[in-house]
Amino acid sequence: MAENLLGKYVWLMDVLLRYKRLTFQEINNLWQRSELGSGDELPLRTFHNHRKAIKDIFDVYIECNRNDGYHYYIDEPERIKNNNLRNWLVSSYATLNQIQADNKLENRILFENIPSGQTWLTTLAEAMRHNKVLNITHQGFGKPEAHTFEIEPYALKVVKRRWYVVARNPYYSEKNKEKKIKPGDVYLVYALDRISDIQDTGKTFKMKKDFDIDQFFEGCCGVITSDEPVQ
């Protein structure tokens, strides 16, 4: 089997989330019965390497209670359950691992395709990581034609199996500042499946410190934002 370290890390977190507390031998038994294990033993050294990697990558700590028969458990499991990204990753990979474990299920589970998710997600995530200004060609819902303009990508959001990017629009933000309209910064939401092209402008931006994605969508339904008080 090809090396699948991420799948192994997620498998270990998923097992401890489901069983709460397990000895290493119990973990090893479950590992041998899993598709990833393929009947092989889980070396103790490899197990501890996985624990360290999970801490470094996911900021999730797998602790050991030596006073209770050396049972391993996830410290503060709510760090996964209350974090949408970690929770989504664990649940998605756990499902994938299970499907791969039984090839008979492969053609009996139907998944919904997420429009343009695979096309632009990597590009936008990289731009967010390095604060790159992008030139996008976007045709809004109900608009007769597409327009090309610059955005400063701030965040990504998925709603009802559709990806959106939340971005500061430099053009409208500058217009507001010229007219002395407050707040000056304009943040808009663009559906990824309405984007036909993305180009790197070679410019960078400095993310506004007062931007809060949770506050931006507070009280909103889906991606439709409003300045009205939350009811």
N, C-alpha and C positions, 0 to 999 in steps of 0.2 A: 504494500500500500504506500502511495506517495506520502511524503511527510506533510502533516497537517497540524502544525503546532497550535494555531489559533483554535481549531476545532477541539483539540485536547484540553486547552485551557478552559474553554467554555463548557466542555463536558464535565470537568471537575467542579466548576462553580455550580452548574445545574444540579449535579448529584448532591452536593452539600446543601443546596437550597431546598431540595426535595426531602432529603433524609435527615436534615438538621445536624446530627452528630454521628460520625462514623470513625471506627478504628482504621488504621492503614490496611489491615487484612480485609476488612469489609469493603473498603474502596478498591482494593486489588481484585477482589472477587467480582465486583460490579464491572471493573475494567475488562477483565477477561471475557465477560459475557457480552461486552459491547462490540460494535463493529470496528471501532477504532483500535480496540485491544486485540481483536482477532485470536483470542485464546491465549495470548502471551502474557507473561507476568509483567507487572508494572514495577520496575526497579525502584527501590526506596530513594536512591539518589535522584532519579528522574522525577519522582513525585515532589521532592523538595525543590528541585529546579523549577518545576511548574508553579509551585507556591510562590517562589520569588518572582517569576515572570508575571504572574497574575497581579502581584502587588505593584510591580513596576508599570505595567501596561494599564491596568484597570483601577488601580488604587483600592484594591479589595484585599483584605487581610484574612488568610486562613490560619487560624490559631490552633494550638493543641492544649487540651486540658489534661495535664499529667496526673492530676488528683482523681480523675474519673476514667481510669483505664486507657489513657492516651487516646482520647477521642478528638478528632479534628472537626472544626466547625468554622463557619464564616462569621467573623466578628462584624457586628453591625450590618446584618443582611439588608437593612433598609437602604444602605448605600447603593444597592443594586435595584431594589424594588421601587425606590422613590426617584431613581434617575432614569428618565425615559430612554436615553441612549443605551446605557448599560443593560436595562431590562429588555429592550428590543433586541439587542445583540445576542443576549443569552437565550431568549426564547426562540429567536429565528435559527440560531445555530443548533440549538438542541433539537428542533424539529428536523433540520437538515440531517443531523447525525442519525436520527431515528429512521428517516426515510432511506438513507444510505444503508442502514443496518438490515433492511428488508427490501430487496429489489422488487418484490411483488407489489409494494405500495407505490412504486414510482409512477405508474400509469393510472393510479386510482385516486390521486390527489391533484386537484386543479388549482393553479395559482393565478391571481390576477396580475396582468402586466401593469407596471407603473410607467405611464407615458414619459418618455425622455429622461427618466431617472438615470439610466445607465449612460446616457449621452453626455449630459452636462454636469453631473454630480461631482466627478473627480476634478474637472476644470474649476468649478466654483469653490470647492473645498480648498484647493490649492491656492486660489486667489484670496480666500478669506485668511488662510494661514499666513500669507506673505503680504496682506493688505495691498493687493494689486487692483488698480482701476481697470475695469473691463469695458469694452465696446460691445454691446449686444444688439442684435436685430430681433425685435419683439413685435408681435401682432396681438394686441389686446383682444379680449372677447368682444365680439360685435363690431370690431374695427375693420374698415374695408381694405386697409393695407398695413404693411409692417413699417416700423420706423427703427432707425439705428441711433443709439445714444449711449452715453457713458453712465455707468453705475459704480457704486462702491459697495460691494457685497458684504453684508453684516451677519446674516444668519440664514439658515435653511430650516424649512418646516414642511412636514408631510401631513396632509389632511385628506382623508377619504381616498387613500392610495394615489394622491397626486402631490408632486413636489413643488415647492415654491421657494424663491429666494427673496429675502427682505433686504433691501438695499437703499442707501442714501442716494438720491438723485442730485448730482451736482448742479445741473442746469436750473431746476426749479428752486433749489436751495439758494443759489446766487440771486435769482430773481426776487425771492422773498427778502433777502438781505438788502438788495437795491431799493425795494419798496418799504423797507423797515418793518416788514411783517414778522411778528413773533408767534410761535417759535420759527426761527429762520430755516432750520434743517428740515428737509422733506424726505420722509422715508416711505417707499412704495413697495408693493408686493407684486412679484412677477411669477407667473406660472412657467415652469421649465418646459412644458410641452408646447408653449407658445413662442419659444425662442428657436430661431432657425440658424443663428450663427453667434459665436462669441469670439472676440479677438482681444488679445492682450495689448493695452495701449502703451505699455512700457513705463507707465506712471504708477506711483503708489499714493496711498492716502493714510491719514492718521485717524484711527477710529475714535469717535466721540466717546468720552468717558462716561457721559450721562445716559448713554443708550442702554436700555434694559429690555431684553427680548420678552421677558415675562410681563413687564409693565406695558409694553407695546401692545400685546395681545390680551391684556387683562379685560375680562368680561366680554370678549369677542366670540362670535360664533364662526368657527372655521378660520378664514383669513380676512374676513371683512372687519376692518377696524372702524372705530367711531370716537369722536371727541365728547360724545354725550356721557353723562355720569352713569356709572354701573348701577343697574337696577337689581 
